[in-house]
Every structure is written in structure tokens, then in C-alpha cells.
């Protein structure tokens, strides 16, 4: 059980935005201080939990509103917009990420903020030649690594559990116009679901070349289904960034040999928190299965370790909206010798500090 107080939506009394704790032994369930005092920190009977009608059995139980299908239809102030600028090896990329820190529409922690491990993986991927690769991101959430990878290849699929997919789609809408051929696809991929894997294969016309995942290693009980999904995807290479929480990384690595995986592990890298609560030590894990790689006709090129790339950096400006001149520069950011138009809905939202208005359509 975590000892520090956090703010969230109580799973017992259903109060929103209250102080409480996460119960790690109960799958990170959030319980407010009053309910901890009254019921303790152990599993409680369903009859104690406050009923909320049709929503009581939904997996998306933290959130209380149905997300609109389009980002421009989200009322101002309901979501947070953060502009990120990545610079590595003379190459610059700008991106806008949409998060839901108040759990208005989306449950879980994946969309609450921009986690350091996602920024680390994004920086690393910017150094990789991804042209022509088929890429799948697992547990995408905001989809930062996949969104950046799609800038250099047009076969990227962002996947997550069903109740998070609309947030992932918002982030795609914020950075790619509908007509952009590089626009990532968003699909459900529940770990351990063979039908979801087959749907991804159908979309990509085969197995992906590269599977990426950021900060997905935080529950031991998910290791088996995660590794089962990696094996089912039959990717040539897997890149995972993991924040060092207790012994989670060593415990995960200990599972790999029994299932035929070999891992290269980077030294810990301190990634400044881009929207997260604090700095974090992050490791990059590069996984491959020798039997599968021997049959592959083309392997993903090996890159230099993270620690050998000090020039790569990420700059986040989550709170300060850009002025008119800065917005104009953002809307015509020079990338790789060409120009890319950032979705004008997002430029409008950054200028106003809220969600895009319907009048700012594509």
C-alpha cells in the first residue's frame, strides 16, 4: 500500500477529486481517507460499494462522463493539453498530448499525465530508422512514442484496453489531420486476447516488425498475459521502457528466459518528469527471440544505448499557452526539410488554454 496521499475518485463512496491512497495489492484501487478509516484497506463486500446505476459494473469506473467522439466537441477545461518539443541529433519534433488528470472521461493512470518512461522511449525511437516498418504500441494511453514513430512511417497501430481508446484517438486527432496517410490507427488489444491480435494482423497485413511499450510493467499479475501477447504478435524486436519501481524490472527479466526471450537492458536513465509528479529512473529493455529472429528476413537496426545519447532531450510546456507568433511557428513546424501542419484545432486550444471549440474544425 502506498503511504503518500493522492487525489482521485474513490472506488467505494464514488466521491470525485478527494484525498486518499492507492491500494497496490488491490490492482491500484483508489480509496479515499474516509473510506479507509471506515472499511480499512482490504477487499470489501460489493454491498458496501455505493451503487451508481448502469455504470457500477463498467471497467471505466473512475470516470463519470462519456467522452465525445471528436476532440473539438470536448468542453473547455475538461482535458489538459501539453506541448512537447523533442530534439535529438539535429532533428526536432513538436507534438501536443491530451491527458485527463481529473478522470473526467478516462479511468486508470495511463491517461492521467505524461509518464517519464513514455518520453524516454519517444526520444530513443527518434534515433531509429523506422521507414517501412510496421509498428504496434501496447498499452498506448496517450500514445506519445507511437505518435512520434508515425512521423517516419505510415503503418503504426496504437493499442490499449477499450475504455482508454478514445483518449488515444484524441491524441491522434490532436496531431494528425484525417487525410494524413501517416495517421496512426487505434485498436483494442487486450493482453492475452488472440482475437485482438488477429485483428491487428489483418490491419497490418501480417505481423509487426517492431512492438513498443512504455511503462507497462507495474503489476506482476500481468506479466504472463503481456508476454503471451508479445509472443502472439511475432514481432522481430520489442522495445520497452520501464520506470524502476521496487523490484519490478528484475522480476520481469527473470521471467524471460523460460519463454525464450533474450533482453538487452540499458543503464538507468533519469528522465525529467514531463507532466508526471517527479523525476524517475527509467530503463530501456530490448527484447528478441533468437528462433524468431533467425527466420526474419530483416531485423530492426540496433541503436546506441540511451546513456550514449546525451544530446537527446525533451522540453515540455504544459501550463503556458503559446502566443500568436509561437502558434504560427507550431502550425508550420519545419521537420526533416519539409513542413507539417499541426492540427489547427490544437493550436486554437493551446491559445485558449482549453479544449478546441467546434468552430475550429479541421
C-alpha positions in Angstrom: 0.0 0.0 0.0 1.2 3.5 -0.9 1.6 5.8 2.1 1.5 9.2 0.4 -1.8 10.8 -0.2 -3.1 11.3 -3.7 -6.1 12.9 -5.2 -8.6 10.8 -7.1 -12.0 9.3 -7.3 -13.0 6.9 -4.5 -13.9 3.3 -5.6 -16.1 2.9 -2.6 -18.1 6.0 -2.0 -17.7 7.3 -5.5 -16.6 10.8 -4.4 -14.5 12.6 -7.0 -11.3 14.6 -6.5 -10.8 13.6 -2.9 -7.6 12.7 -1.0 -6.8 9.1 -0.4 -4.4 6.3 -1.3 -3.8 3.7 -4.0 -4.1 0.1 -2.8 -1.4 -1.6 -4.8 -2.5 -5.1 -3.6 -6.0 -4.4 -5.0 -4.8 -3.5 -8.5 -4.1 0.1 -7.7 -7.7 0.7 -6.5 -8.1 4.3 -5.1 -9.9 4.7 -1.8 -10.5 8.0 0.0 -9.3 8.6 3.5 -12.8 8.4 5.0 -13.4 5.0 3.4 -10.0 3.8 4.6 -10.9 4.8 8.1 -14.3 3.1 7.9 -13.5 0.0 5.9 -9.7 -0.4 6.1 -7.5 -1.4 3.1 -8.7 -4.9 2.4 -11.1 -6.2 -0.1 -14.7 -5.2 0.9 -18.0 -6.7 0.1 -19.8 -5.4 -3.1 -22.8 -4.4 -1.0 -20.7 -1.7 0.7 -19.8 0.0 -2.6 -22.1 2.9 -3.5 -24.3 2.0 -6.4 -24.2 4.3 -9.5 -26.7 2.7 -11.8 -25.6 1.3 -15.1 -22.0 2.4 -14.6 -21.4 0.3 -11.5 -20.1 -2.7 -13.4 -18.2 -0.7 -16.0 -14.4 -1.1 -16.2 -14.2 2.6 -16.6 -15.4 3.2 -13.1 -13.2 6.1 -12.1 -14.6 8.4 -14.9 -18.2 9.7 -14.8 -18.7 11.2 -18.3 -19.0 9.7 -21.7 -16.2 11.1 -24.0 -17.4 12.8 -27.2 -16.3 11.2 -30.4 -14.3 14.2 -31.6 -11.8 16.3 -29.7 -13.3 19.6 -30.8 -16.5 18.6 -29.0 -14.9 18.3 -25.6 -15.9 21.3 -23.3 -13.1 23.7 -22.3 -11.3 22.7 -19.1 -12.2 19.0 -19.2 -8.9 17.8 -20.6 -5.3 19.1 -20.4 -3.2 20.0 -23.4 0.6 19.8 -23.2 3.0 20.8 -25.9 6.2 18.8 -26.1 9.3 19.5 -28.2 11.8 16.7 -28.8 15.3 17.5 -30.1 17.8 14.8 -30.9 20.7 14.7 -33.3 19.6 17.8 -35.1 16.1 16.5 -35.7 13.2 18.3 -34.0 9.7 17.2 -33.4 6.8 19.0 -31.8 3.7 17.2 -30.5 0.7 18.1 -28.4 -0.6 15.5 -25.9 -4.1 15.3 -24.4 -4.4 14.0 -20.8 -7.2 13.6 -18.3 -5.7 14.3 -14.9 -9.2 14.7 -13.2 -10.5 11.4 -14.6 -13.5 13.2 -16.2 -13.7 10.7 -19.1 -11.0 8.1 -18.6 -10.0 5.8 -15.8 -6.6 4.5 -14.8 -3.3 6.2 -14.7 -2.2 5.8 -18.3 -4.0 9.0 -19.4 -3.6 11.0 -16.2 -0.3 12.5 -17.1 2.7 12.1 -19.4 4.9 9.5 -17.8 8.7 9.7 -17.9 9.1 6.3 -19.5 7.0 7.4 -22.5 9.3 10.4 -23.1 12.3 8.2 -22.8 11.0 5.7 -25.4 10.0 8.6 -27.7 13.5 10.1 -27.6 15.0 6.7 -28.3 12.7 6.0 -31.2 13.6 9.3 -32.8 17.1 7.9 -33.3 15.8 4.8 -35.1 15.3 4.5 -38.9 11.7 3.4 -38.8 10.8 4.0 -42.5 8.9 1.0 -43.9 8.4 -0.7 -40.5 5.1 -2.0 -39.2 4.9 -0.8 -35.6 2.4 -1.7 -32.8 2.4 0.1 -29.4 0.9 -1.8 -26.5 -0.8 0.0 -23.6 -0.5 3.2 -25.6 -2.6 5.6 -23.4 -1.7 9.0 -24.8 0.4 7.2 -27.4 3.4 9.5 -27.3 6.0 7.0 -28.6 3.8 5.7 -31.4 2.7 9.2 -32.4 6.3 10.2 -33.0 7.2 7.0 -34.7 4.4 7.6 -37.2 6.2 10.7 -38.4 8.7 8.5 -40.3 6.4 5.5 -41.2 2.8 5.2 -42.1 2.0 1.8 -40.6 1.6 2.4 -36.8 -1.1 0.9 -34.7 -1.8 2.3 -31.2 -3.5 -0.3 -28.9 -4.9 -0.3 -25.4 -7.9 -1.6 -23.4 -11.3 -0.5 -24.9 -12.1 2.2 -22.3 -8.9 4.1 -23.0 -9.0 4.1 -26.8 -11.0 7.3 -27.1 -8.2 9.2 -25.3 -5.7 7.6 -27.7 -7.9 8.7 -30.5 -8.0 12.3 -29.2 -4.2 12.4 -29.2 -4.2 11.2 -32.8 -6.7 13.9 -33.7 -4.6 16.5 -32.0 -1.6 15.8 -34.2 -2.7 14.3 -37.5 -5.4 15.6 -39.8 -7.8 12.9 -41.2 -6.2 13.0 -44.6 -2.7 12.4 -43.4 -1.5 9.0 -44.8 0.8 8.6 -41.7 -2.1 8.9 -39.3 -1.8 6.0 -36.7 -4.7 3.6 -36.4 -6.2 3.0 -33.0 -7.4 -0.5 -32.0 -8.3 -2.6 -28.9 -5.7 -5.1 -27.9 -6.4 -6.8 -24.6 -3.4 -8.8 -23.4 -4.0 -12.5 -23.8 -6.7 -12.0 -26.4 -5.9 -13.9 -29.6 -8.8 -12.4 -31.5 -7.4 -8.9 -30.8 -4.0 -10.0 -32.1 -5.6 -11.4 -35.3 -7.4 -8.1 -35.8 -4.1 -6.3 -35.7 -2.6 -8.7 -38.1 -5.5 -8.1 -40.5 -4.9 -4.4 -40.4 -1.1 -4.6 -40.9 -1.4 -7.5 -43.4 0.9 -9.6 -41.2 3.0 -9.5 -38.0 4.5 -6.2 -36.9 8.3 -5.6 -37.3 8.5 -3.7 -34.0 6.4 -3.7 -30.8 6.9 -0.8 -28.4 5.5 -0.2 -24.9 6.2 2.4 -22.3 5.6 2.0 -18.5 3.5 -1.2 -18.8 5.5 -3.1 -16.2 3.9 -2.3 -12.8 1.8 -5.4 -11.9 3.3 -8.8 -11.5 0.0 -10.5 -12.3 0.1 -9.0 -15.8 3.5 -10.5 -16.8 2.1 -13.7 -18.2 -0.6 -12.2 -20.4 1.8 -9.5 -21.6 4.5 -12.0 -22.6 1.8 -14.1 -24.2 0.7 -11.2 -26.3 4.3 -10.4 -27.3 4.8 -14.0 -28.5 1.5 -13.9 -30.4 2.4 -10.7 -32.2 5.6 -12.4 -33.5 7.5 -9.1 -33.7 11.2 -9.1 -34.8 12.0 -6.7 -31.9 10.4 -5.4 -28.8 11.3 -2.1 -27.1 10.0 -1.5 -23.6 10.8 1.4 -21.2 10.1 0.8 -17.5 10.3 3.0 -14.5 12.2 1.4 -11.6 9.5 0.6 -9.1 10.7 -1.7 -6.3 11.9 -4.9 -8.0 9.5 -4.8 -10.9 12.2 -4.8 -13.7 14.4 -7.6 -12.2 11.3 -9.7 -11.6 10.1 -9.2 -15.2 13.6 -10.0 -16.6 13.6 -13.3 -14.6 10.5 -14.5 -16.5 12.1 -14.0 -19.9 14.5 -17.0 -20.3 11.7 -19.5 -19.6 9.8 -18.2 -22.6 12.7 -18.0 -25.0 13.3 -14.2 -24.7 16.7 -12.5 -24.6 16.9 -9.0 -23.2 19.4 -6.1 -23.6 19.0 -3.7 -20.7 20.2 -0.1 -20.7 21.7 1.6 -17.6 19.1 3.6 -15.6 18.3 7.0 -17.2 16.9 9.8 -15.2 14.1 11.3 -17.3 12.7 14.6 -16.2 9.0 14.3 -15.4 7.1 15.8 -18.3 3.8 16.2 -16.6 4.4 13.5 -14.0 4.8 14.1 -10.4 8.6 13.8 -10.2 11.7 12.6 -11.9 12.1 8.9 -12.5 14.8 6.3 -13.2 13.9 4.6 -16.4 15.5 1.6 -18.1 15.1 0.5 -21.7 14.7 -3.2 -22.4 15.3 -4.5 -25.9 13.8 -8.0 -26.3 14.1 -10.6 -29.1 13.6 -14.3 -29.5 16.5 -15.9 -31.3 14.4 -18.6 -33.0 12.1 -16.0 -34.5 14.8 -13.5 -35.4 16.7 -16.3 -37.3 13.7 -16.7 -39.5 13.2 -13.0 -40.0 14.5 -11.5 -43.3 15.1 -8.1 -41.8 15.9 -7.1 -38.2 15.3 -3.7 -36.7 18.7 -1.9 -36.7 20.5 -1.9 -33.3 20.9 1.5 -31.8 23.3 3.0 -29.3 22.4 2.8 -25.6 20.2 5.5 -24.1 23.1 6.6 -21.9 25.2 7.3 -25.0 22.7 9.9 -26.3 23.1 12.9 -24.1 22.0 15.4 -26.8 18.5 13.9 -27.0 16.2 15.9 -24.8 12.5 16.7 -24.3 11.1 20.0 -23.4 7.5 20.3 -22.0 5.4 23.4 -21.6 2.2 22.1 -20.1 0.9 25.3 -18.4 1.9 28.3 -20.5 -0.1 28.7 -23.7 1.8 29.9 -26.7 1.3 33.4 -28.1 0.2 34.1 -31.6 3.7 34.1 -33.0 4.6 30.9 -31.3 1.3 29.3 -32.5 2.2 30.2 -36.1 5.6 28.6 -35.7 4.0 25.5 -34.3 1.4 25.3 -37.1 4.3 25.2 -39.7 7.0 23.4 -37.7 9.9 22.6 -40.0 10.6 18.9 -39.8 13.1 16.9 -41.9 13.4 19.5 -44.6 9.6 19.7 -45.1 6.7 21.3 -43.3 4.0 19.6 -41.4 0.7 21.3 -40.4 -0.2 20.7 -36.8 -4.0 20.3 -36.5 -5.4 23.8 -36.2 -7.9 22.6 -33.5 -5.0 22.1 -31.2 -3.4 25.4 -32.0 -6.7 27.0 -31.0 -6.9 25.0 -27.8 -3.4 25.9 -26.7 -4.0 29.5 -27.4 -7.2 29.4 -25.3 -6.0 27.0 -22.6 -8.9 24.6 -23.1 -10.4 22.1 -25.4 -10.9 23.1 -29.1 -14.1 24.6 -30.0 -16.4 23.2 -32.7 -15.8 26.3 -34.7 -12.1 25.4 -35.1 -12.8 22.3 -37.2 -10.3 20.7 -39.4 
